[in-house]
Amino acid sequence: RDVTGVQTCALPISAGAIALLPQIGALRVLRQWAGTNDMTMDGSPIMDRLKYDNVFVNAGWCYGGFKAIPASGAAFAQFVATGTTPDLIRAYRLSRFDSGHMLDETGHGPFPVRL
Protein backbone atom coordinates (compact mmCIF):
# COMPACT_ATOMS: atom_id res chain seq x y z
CA ARG A 1 0.00 0.00 0.00
CA ASP A 2 1.45 3.34 -1.07
CA VAL A 3 1.21 5.93 1.71
CA THR A 4 3.68 8.41 0.24
CA GLY A 5 1.07 11.16 -0.21
CA VAL A 6 -0.29 10.61 3.26
CA GLN A 7 3.17 10.74 4.81
CA THR A 8 4.09 13.86 2.85
CA CYS A 9 1.22 15.78 4.41
CA ALA A 10 0.33 13.97 7.61
CA LEU A 11 3.77 13.61 9.18
CA PRO A 12 4.68 17.32 9.30
CA ILE A 13 1.18 18.20 10.51
CA SER A 14 1.36 15.50 13.20
CA ALA A 15 4.80 16.65 14.30
CA GLY A 16 3.54 20.22 14.67
CA ALA A 17 0.52 19.10 16.66
CA ILE A 18 2.68 16.97 18.95
CA ALA A 19 5.05 19.89 19.49
CA LEU A 20 2.09 21.94 20.73
CA LEU A 21 0.38 19.15 22.67
CA PRO A 22 2.90 16.40 23.53
CA GLN A 23 0.16 14.31 25.16
CA ILE A 24 -1.37 13.47 21.76
CA GLY A 25 1.85 11.77 20.65
CA ALA A 26 0.58 8.49 22.09
CA LEU A 27 -2.65 8.54 20.06
CA ARG A 28 -3.14 6.07 17.23
CA VAL A 29 -4.77 7.18 14.00
CA LEU A 30 -7.52 4.71 13.20
CA ARG A 31 -8.45 6.14 9.84
CA GLN A 32 -7.92 9.16 7.68
CA TRP A 33 -9.30 10.57 4.47
CA ALA A 34 -7.75 12.39 1.57
CA GLY A 35 -9.40 13.50 -1.61
CA THR A 36 -10.49 16.41 -3.70
CA ASN A 37 -12.88 19.16 -2.68
CA ASP A 38 -15.05 20.94 -5.20
CA MET A 39 -14.17 24.58 -4.72
CA THR A 40 -15.22 27.72 -6.51
CA MET A 41 -13.05 30.79 -7.06
CA ASP A 42 -14.84 32.74 -4.36
CA GLY A 43 -15.29 29.85 -1.94
CA SER A 44 -19.08 29.96 -2.16
CA PRO A 45 -21.30 27.25 -3.65
CA ILE A 46 -23.09 27.28 -6.98
CA MET A 47 -26.85 26.70 -6.86
CA ASP A 48 -28.45 27.24 -10.22
CA ARG A 49 -30.35 25.80 -13.15
CA LEU A 50 -28.27 24.92 -16.20
CA LYS A 51 -29.31 25.65 -19.78
CA TYR A 52 -30.70 22.15 -20.24
CA ASP A 53 -34.26 21.21 -19.30
CA ASN A 54 -34.59 20.17 -15.66
CA VAL A 55 -30.84 20.12 -14.99
CA PHE A 56 -29.78 21.83 -11.77
CA VAL A 57 -26.38 22.17 -10.09
CA ASN A 58 -25.69 22.37 -6.38
CA ALA A 59 -21.93 22.11 -5.94
CA GLY A 60 -18.76 23.87 -4.84
CA TRP A 61 -19.44 23.75 -1.12
CA CYS A 62 -15.74 23.68 -0.26
CA TYR A 63 -15.54 22.90 3.45
CA GLY A 64 -18.80 24.30 4.78
CA GLY A 65 -21.50 22.30 3.06
CA PHE A 66 -22.25 20.00 5.94
CA LYS A 67 -23.21 23.01 8.07
CA ALA A 68 -25.23 24.90 5.48
CA ILE A 69 -27.05 22.08 3.72
CA PRO A 70 -30.16 21.94 5.96
CA ALA A 71 -31.31 25.48 5.12
CA SER A 72 -29.93 25.69 1.61
CA GLY A 73 -31.21 22.19 0.80
CA ALA A 74 -34.75 23.23 1.66
CA ALA A 75 -34.40 26.36 -0.49
CA PHE A 76 -32.88 24.37 -3.34
CA ALA A 77 -35.70 21.81 -3.17
CA GLN A 78 -38.18 24.67 -3.45
CA PHE A 79 -36.21 25.98 -6.46
CA VAL A 80 -36.32 22.61 -8.22
CA ALA A 81 -40.01 22.08 -7.42
CA THR A 82 -41.25 25.55 -8.41
CA GLY A 83 -38.63 26.85 -10.85
CA THR A 84 -38.45 30.10 -8.87
CA THR A 85 -35.18 30.92 -7.12
CA PRO A 86 -35.71 31.66 -3.40
CA ASP A 87 -34.05 34.81 -2.08
CA LEU A 88 -31.84 32.72 0.24
CA ILE A 89 -29.93 31.19 -2.68
CA ARG A 90 -30.32 33.86 -5.39
CA ALA A 91 -26.74 35.19 -4.99
CA TYR A 92 -25.24 31.75 -5.65
CA ARG A 93 -26.01 31.65 -9.38
CA LEU A 94 -23.37 30.36 -11.77
CA SER A 95 -23.62 33.57 -13.81
CA ARG A 96 -21.87 35.53 -11.06
CA PHE A 97 -18.57 34.34 -12.51
CA ASP A 98 -19.45 35.72 -15.97
CA SER A 99 -19.95 39.19 -14.52
CA GLY A 100 -17.00 38.97 -12.10
CA HIS A 101 -19.36 39.40 -9.16
CA MET A 102 -17.71 37.18 -6.57
CA LEU A 103 -19.35 36.69 -3.19
CA ASP A 104 -17.50 37.88 -0.13
CA GLU A 105 -18.96 36.15 2.88
CA THR A 106 -17.26 37.56 5.92
CA GLY A 107 -18.86 35.24 8.44
CA HIS A 108 -19.78 36.39 11.91
CA GLY A 109 -18.75 33.45 14.06
CA PRO A 110 -21.01 32.84 17.02
CA PHE A 111 -22.48 36.34 16.84
CA PRO A 112 -25.66 37.01 14.83
CA VAL A 113 -25.79 39.86 12.38
CA ARG A 114 -26.79 43.01 14.19
CA LEU A 115 -29.10 45.29 12.23
C-alpha positions in Angstrom: 0.0 0.0 0.0 1.4 3.3 -1.1 1.2 5.9 1.7 3.7 8.4 0.2 1.1 11.2 -0.2 -0.3 10.6 3.3 3.2 10.7 4.8 4.1 13.9 2.8 1.2 15.8 4.4 0.3 14.0 7.6 3.8 13.6 9.2 4.7 17.3 9.3 1.2 18.2 10.5 1.4 15.5 13.2 4.8 16.6 14.3 3.5 20.2 14.7 0.5 19.1 16.7 2.7 17.0 19.0 5.1 19.9 19.5 2.1 21.9 20.7 0.4 19.1 22.7 2.9 16.4 23.5 0.2 14.3 25.2 -1.4 13.5 21.8 1.8 11.8 20.7 0.6 8.5 22.1 -2.6 8.5 20.1 -3.1 6.1 17.2 -4.8 7.2 14.0 -7.5 4.7 13.2 -8.5 6.1 9.8 -7.9 9.2 7.7 -9.3 10.6 4.5 -7.7 12.4 1.6 -9.4 13.5 -1.6 -10.5 16.4 -3.7 -12.9 19.2 -2.7 -15.0 20.9 -5.2 -14.2 24.6 -4.7 -15.2 27.7 -6.5 -13.1 30.8 -7.1 -14.8 32.7 -4.4 -15.3 29.8 -1.9 -19.1 30.0 -2.2 -21.3 27.3 -3.7 -23.1 27.3 -7.0 -26.9 26.7 -6.9 -28.4 27.2 -10.2 -30.3 25.8 -13.1 -28.3 24.9 -16.2 -29.3 25.7 -19.8 -30.7 22.1 -20.2 -34.3 21.2 -19.3 -34.6 20.2 -15.7 -30.8 20.1 -15.0 -29.8 21.8 -11.8 -26.4 22.2 -10.1 -25.7 22.4 -6.4 -21.9 22.1 -5.9 -18.8 23.9 -4.8 -19.4 23.7 -1.1 -15.7 23.7 -0.3 -15.5 22.9 3.4 -18.8 24.3 4.8 -21.5 22.3 3.1 -22.3 20.0 5.9 -23.2 23.0 8.1 -25.2 24.9 5.5 -27.0 22.1 3.7 -30.2 21.9 6.0 -31.3 25.5 5.1 -29.9 25.7 1.6 -31.2 22.2 0.8 -34.7 23.2 1.7 -34.4 26.4 -0.5 -32.9 24.4 -3.3 -35.7 21.8 -3.2 -38.2 24.7 -3.5 -36.2 26.0 -6.5 -36.3 22.6 -8.2 -40.0 22.1 -7.4 -41.3 25.5 -8.4 -38.6 26.8 -10.8 -38.4 30.1 -8.9 -35.2 30.9 -7.1 -35.7 31.7 -3.4 -34.0 34.8 -2.1 -31.8 32.7 0.2 -29.9 31.2 -2.7 -30.3 33.9 -5.4 -26.7 35.2 -5.0 -25.2 31.7 -5.6 -26.0 31.7 -9.4 -23.4 30.4 -11.8 -23.6 33.6 -13.8 -21.9 35.5 -11.1 -18.6 34.3 -12.5 -19.5 35.7 -16.0 -19.9 39.2 -14.5 -17.0 39.0 -12.1 -19.4 39.4 -9.2 -17.7 37.2 -6.6 -19.3 36.7 -3.2 -17.5 37.9 -0.1 -19.0 36.1 2.9 -17.3 37.6 5.9 -18.9 35.2 8.4 -19.8 36.4 11.9 -18.7 33.4 14.1 -21.0 32.8 17.0 -22.5 36.3 16.8 -25.7 37.0 14.8 -25.8 39.9 12.4 -26.8 43.0 14.2 -29.1 45.3 12.2 
